[in-house]
Amino acid sequence: MIEPLLELAVLVVAAGRAASVVAMPAARRELREHPALAAGLGVAVLAGVLVITWSATHALVPLRVITIVVAVAWLVLAIRARPDHGRRRGRPPGALALRTSLAAIVDGDFYATAFRRYGPVFKMAQFHRPVVCVLGLGAGRALLRRYGDALRPPPVPLSTEVPRGFLRYMAPADHARYAKLFRAAVSEAALRAIEPCAVAETTRTLVRLTEDSHAANGGGVCPHDAIAAGLHGILLRLYFGAMLQPGDVATIAGFGRDADVGDAVGRPAARAVRALRGFEAWLRARSAAYDASSDPSIWGSLVRLDAATARDRTVAGNLFILLQASAHSIGGMLRWMLVLLGGATAWRDRVRTAAPAADDDPYARAVLETLRLAQSEYVYREVTAPISIADFTIPRGWLLRICVAESHRLPSVFDRPDAFDPDRHRARQYGVDDLSPFGLDLHACLGARMTLLVGRTFARQLVEGFEWDVLANGPKERANRHWHHWEPSARFRIALRRREDGSP
């Protein structure tokens, strides 16, 4: 009789440990967002209780087998959770525990805390997959140079639907061709041509927020949707220029919502594939009667650079993914700018009253500081062959995470690293091993100049033409995956009004 009671005790303790993991915020949110998963878990728990109850009262052998399996699994997980697990095989310190993985999703200081505990290289798990995390942009850049053939960017699933893949994941020969083409197309002429549109769309967005603030009668408005809509208008003009016809903005916005490029994992959803195909069909139809000779847009430049562009599905697919990715990343930057500039009252007043210097753009500095603090978080690579980091060996199949956000907050590089201070970029020119908001290697962001243009325009129009009060806010947040970017709180509310002594 004692043995069955011991076995039941083991199972009860194991169930309690499992329940404590399910009760963690990231796990609870996953179950809320996926009711089918929650229902499946409930059925599994109920079935397990019924089997164990029946076995305890009718047949002890199944109970013993279940107990052994649970005990072995528990032991394996406990070993993996030890920070020194794998040290004899050259693995870095750090826990591969599911509990640690779930904590990292909701804790914005997780990586900084782990680096303080373990040093500039540590390991963790993103659910079942081990990850080695590295602090320092110079160290990360050296790894990418040394092991370029053994480090592969993990692709977004929609890339598999593009003939040669998305630029970031192309074979070297294909990347050399297409990256050169796209870099030439995102030209200074295209950016200069879009600047009046950027000013007009930004002004329209801010005026809309002013009107919504007035209508809210002191309740404040969430600016996120308005900023996204205004940015989408700017980007479509930049990408497609004279080819756009009435209704195209809404059509392409619908394709983007269905594709959801920023959040997709695993195989692409059927609706994402349909969105890509719909965009390709739209592009073919518009290109049939399109004259690129005087259109400075990215598409106009692509057609002039390569006459076969309009028929190249690799170009079309990359345009689509680039458009969604730029809307996602620049939109996040603009939302963060509104938050950070909202708390920089003294800086705003100083910029408004200071005589402008020919060689200094305070709004460009505000963009760089926003990117440093809030919109450049990591570089991911899949390890396809064993690599060495410091005294550690990282096996094939792991992920490498170069922690850009934490590297951008090193006190050895940045005075008051957690403070929003655009003027730090006037006092010092930071090298690429100190500040790299647009990537670390040949797969770095193609849209750096575009990001700076849109960000400068937004900051200038906002600071010079408007005042705003932050009425509500909350902790930063993100969706329920390690690779999602942190965003301002959904509770963020402002009241915007025009300045009495100026207008945009």
Sequence and secondary structure as in RCSB ss.txt:
>XXXX:A:sequence
MIEPLLELAVLVVAAGRAASVVAMPAARRELREHPALAAGLGVAVLAGVLVITWSATHALVPLRVITIVVAVAWL
VLAIRARPDHGRRRGRPPGALALRTSLAAIVDGDFYATAFRRYGPVFKMAQFHRPVVCVLGLGAGRALLRRYGDA
LRPPPVPLSTEVPRGFLRYMAPADHARYAKLFRAAVSEAALRAIEPCAVAETTRTLVRLTEDSHAANGGGVCPHD
AIAAGLHGILLRLYFGAMLQPGDVATIAGFGRDADVGDAVGRPAARAVRALRGFEAWLRARSAAYDASSDPSIWG
SLVRLDAATARDRTVAGNLFILLQASAHSIGGMLRWMLVLLGGATAWRDRVRTAAPAADDDPYARAVLETLRLAQ
SEYVYREVTAPISIADFTIPRGWLLRICVAESHRLPSVFDRPDAFDPDRHRARQYGVDDLSPFGLDLHACLGARM
TLLVGRTFARQLVEGFEWDVLANGPKERANRHWHHWEPSARFRIALRRREDGSP
>XXXX:A:secstr
 HHHHHHHHHHHHHHHHHHHHHTSHHHHHHHHH HHHHHHHHHHHHHHHHHHHHHHHH HHHHHHHHHHHHHHHH
HHHHHTSTTTTGGGT  SS   HHHHHHHHH TTHHHHHHHHH SEEEEEETTEEEEEEE HHHHHHHHHHTGGG
EE    GGGGGSTT  GGG  HHHHHHHHHHHHHHS HHHHHHHHHHHHHHHHHHHHHHHHHHHHTTTS B  HH
HHHHHHHHHHHHHHHGGG  TTHHHHHHHHHHHH TTT  SS  HHHHHHHHHHHHHHHHHHTT   TT  SHHH
HHHHH TTGGG HHHHHHHHHHHHHHHHHHHHHHHHHHHHHHT HHHHHHHHHS   TT  HHHHHHHHHHHHHS
   EEEEE S EEETTEEE TT EEEEEHHHHTT TTTSSSTTS  TTHHHH    TTT  TT SSTT  TTHHH
HHHHHHHHHHHHHHHEEEEEEE    B  SSTTS  B  TT EEEEEE TT   
